[in-house]
Amino acid sequence: MHIQSNDSFKTKGSLKSGDRDYTIFNLQKISHPNIRRLPVSLKVLLENLLRHEDGLHVTAEDIQAFLNLDKATFTREISFFPARVLMQDFTGVPAVVDLAAMRDAMASLQGDPKKINPLVPVDLVIDHSVMVDSFGTPQAFDENVKMEFQRNHERYVFLKWGQKAFQNFKVVPPGTGICHQVNLEYLGKTVWTKEVDSGSYAFPDTLVGTDSHTTMINGLSVLGWGVGGIEAEAVMLGQPLSMLVPEVIGFKIEGKLSEGVTATDLVLVITQMLRKKGVVGKFVEFYGHGLASMSLADRATIANMAPEYGATCGFFPVDDETLKYLRLSGRDSATVALVEKYAKETGLWRSEESEKHYLYQDTLSLDLSQVEPALAGPKRPQDRVVLKKAAQDFNQQLVSGFQILAEKTSKDSSAVSVDGSNYSLGHGDVVIAAITSCTNTSNPSVMIGAGLVAKKAVEKGLKVKPWVKTSLAPGSQVVTDYLEKSGVQKYLDQIGFNLVGYGCTTCIGNSGPLPQPIANAVERGNLVVASVLSGNRNFEGRINPHVKANYLASPMLVVAHALAGSMQIDITKDSLGKGADGNDVYLKDIWPSTLEIQELVNKTVETKMFDSRYGNVFDGTEDWKKIETTTSQTYSWDESTYIKNPPYFKGMQKQPGSMSNIKSARILAVLGDSITTDHISPAGSIKKDSPAGRYLIGKGVDPVDFNSYGARRGNDEVMVRGTFANIRIKNEMLHGVEGGLTKDSSGEVVSIYDAAMKYQKENTPLVVVAGKEYGTGSSRDWAAKGTRLLGVKAVIAESFERIHRSNLIGMGVLPLQFHSGVDRKSLKIDGTETIDLVGIEEGMQAQQDLKLVITNKDGHKHEIKVRSRIDTAVELEYYKNGGILHYVLRKLM
């Protein structure tokens, strides 16, 4: 990494920590009065600008404008150079595929393939591939890992090749943990150091990640957020991230949580409050007296769910709690000492006195004592429902949301017998209860709490209902250590929460199939059954194809709902079941006190656990070590249904062509509000009668070996066929129909993929029309890549989620936004129209209005203005080049 600064503001200085001397850029040396008004998260960005002031990417004018803190500041484009990149394998595999394809393209353009190489450290953690096939037995972990390696052998061979072929690229093998928890417990340093020719530098640890929950690390005062794999690849290759100076919303925390309330309950309140506020594209910074009583694990839980509340990140500044966690998790004493000294020296240390001066664009406050136990669902993370009203709300959702007749909502009236059992299944029965996801498994208080709930349930003689698929998938092996040492793992095992793997599992859609008799009963009765998971995402069609209602909850409430077995039971007052003595057992009988949990956490979570587990974090299991691969600079693309050379660079020239208007485009889909990246590019199971399923069968793959869309993201043929293929997506061109279908130009109902291929043969460009919050959810680059490969030239929506908008531009797709008061409904768009977009080839600028001409099938024309959501000059360059990778490749030439 090259550090060069013109140092126009004379902030370069030295810092001695221990026996080491570091060069730093000290904000405290700036005499500008606004320095003390900058929230800490903006100070981190300012330091980044000071360190990279080269007159090209960062100018003195950029820094001065940043310091002015006026209206113009927040419309200013800046360049951000993250210190490192974090990946998980679902997004990491296609990113490495792209790098390998760029090496091929570089060679074909007579360039040096070795120039395609990460210039900043990259860590890829394989955490998205393990599925819950086996559960509820002591053998579940071994069986799931065995299947994981069988299914993903080709992907793992490829990643091992990448580990050898690319510099600055490390792979954390499968079975280690979830990337964000590994980042929190091991990779993150809060203050980063770098040896360069001129000596040692110290500066804030910053990163971008190819997963939206990268934001978790902000709990450790590391500024970072999720970007698309496409943007991350550019950062790896030395390009800055182009962004507008973000507004910062201050969130004041006061008071303490009440007895029985968890960090999960807290984050669901915060998510609901900030979604309602509207913080998309903004930083949220937490401050206030209440932080003093908040553990770092609780902060990480809140920071983790920034994508759910819509913010770029949720940042917690450095304080004593940061240092305490760094020590606990095994960071060496020199690192901890440097973090304290650097933060205090440069003005990054949190103090209530400093907070009084910070200029936030807006503020919210929350008294922690007002937080109640809650769930979120049944379809979105921000749809919080307090626990005592959950059963009532679910019954209302059955009628209003799932269109079940009121007289058919009860379990008795909807009961379907389950083959080979003595019980029946009805609406609201919980068929999946999963302790999963980095959000909560990183938090010892809720994990130990879940273990204590299990212990008390076993002691009372309670059992999990027989229709519930239970699973425990911690985010790191350290969790297993403290669950076992505390003595609660054996009780979790006794009620079916056996270890199934270290990875995202159910939260990413890898819940595995329901037992066949359960699945059959759900299908026969068209039942609305439920999952309860300690995750962060519960979008339609994500968790399991048979489960329509999905609820986010703390690990403790996951266990409680597994015992109750139904969302129709008010677990705050109804019996969870009969105990061994024949008496009813209630939630209050098995719920541990806050003190009981904390005492057990203090007694069992130890530094040596972190030291032991992370001492050989890159080594992997024997299965990983056995995988053989080549050491060539370019990849030999073998015949594989997992890894394939993508077509992005086919026919690429050394110079970009000219931009052109879009003429006589057809509409591929008309979509509603809150279309997620899961809707656009599902990560879950592949149906055998889908275009992707038919492709795989044609390649000789048995349906039992399909794996998931997420696992096959290294194969563009599978992924383009899976674009808009979510089983729950609703194309408004087909009223009331679910699934990836559309009408082609003749009016015939066909799959979206088949229609797109027909249009491609006719050289007909395509557009997609949508509502508000288009592209919410995971930072899924294939949602943009698949859109591009289908032949879509533009997406016209009422608003875009931040990452997906960037990804579309990164793939050369134009995001356009309707002006306020105009939408697909007011325009009466039904999908039969043709579309012209004028103003692109006439020297389009960032954020420019373009002319949209809609021609109805009767020939009537209607013209409106739409705004280009290419927001910055750098993004415009990406679009001109046909995408960010083409831009970088040409630049490296």
Secondary structure, DSSP 8 states (H G I E B T S, - for coil): -------TT--EEEEEETTEEEEEE-GGG---GGGGGS-HHHHHHHHHHHHT--SSSS-HHHHHHHHH-SGGGGG-EEEE--SEEEEEHHHHHHHHHHHHHHHHHHHHTT--GGGSS-SS-EEEE--S----SS-SSTTHHHHHHHHHHHHTHHHHHHHHHHHHHSTTEEEE-TTSB-HHHHIIIII--SEEEEEETTEEEEEE-EEEESSGGGGGGGGGT-EEEE--HHHHHHHHTT--EEEE---EEEEEEES---TT--HHHHHHHHHHHHHHH--TT-EEEEESGGGGG--HHHHHHHHHTHHHHT-SEEE--B-HHHHHHHHHTT--HHHHHHHHHHHHHHT-B--HHHHTT---SEEEEEEGGG---EEE-SS-TT-EEEGGGHHHHHHHHHHHTT---GGG-SHHHH-EE-TTSS-EE-TTBEEEEEE-SHHHHT-HHHHHHHHHHHHHHHHHT----TT-EEEE--SBHHHHHHHHHTT-HHHHHHTT--B--SS-GGGGT------HHHHHHHHHHT---EEEESSS---TTTS-TT--EEEE--HHHHHHHHHH-BTTS-TTTS--EE-TTS-EE-HHHH---HHHHHHHHHHH--HHHHHHHHTTTTT--HHHHH------SS----S-SS----STTTT--SS------EEEEEEEEE--SS-BHHHHS--SB--TTSHHHHHHHHTT--GGG--BTTTTTT-HHHHHHTTT--TT---TTSTT--SSEEE-TTS-EEEHHHHHHHHHHTT--EEEE--SSBTBSS--HHHHHHHHHTTEEEEEES-B-HHHHHHHHHTT-EEEEE-TT--TTTTT--S--EEEEESSTTT--TT-EEEEEEE-TTS-EEEEEEEE---SHHHHHHHHTTSHHHHHHHHH-
